[in-house]
Amino acid sequence: MSDYPEASAAPVEAFEPPYYVAVFTAVRSQEQSGYSETNARMEDLVNDVPGFLGMDHAQTPGGLGITVGYFRDADALMEWRNNAEHRAAQQRGQAEWYQSYTLHVAKVERSHGFTRVHAPQSATAG
């Protein structure tokens, strides 16, 4: 049921705290008419919110979808929360697209990341 494009193999970078995350975890229903178009529109809209830092998506084989949105401050997150089109999509999601979901919002106090630059070389006896 995933409508997300093939994700890159890298997560959103670690940002200098503090910042906020909104973790949306959902199981979708069988009714998905209009979901893909609305999802694409929401991604366009959130990218226009000043203070939006990025988004990660993951989908389990069992159908659990997880989206994490990163926001510079509480004002940016509130702007997204109160966006009229986003509110309408939430209502439609409850009525049609989601079997269940949870939303967790948290202030990030610590953040770091790692990226391997070169493939590790194996030790060989010689």
Buried (B, 14 or more C-beta within 10 A) or exposed (E): EEBBEEEEEEEBEBBEEEBBBBBBBBBBBEEEEEBEEBBEEBBEBBEEBEBBBBBBBBBEEEEEBBBBBBBBBBEBBBBBBEBEEBEEBBEBBEEBBBEEBEEEBEEBEEBEEEEEEEEEEEEEEE
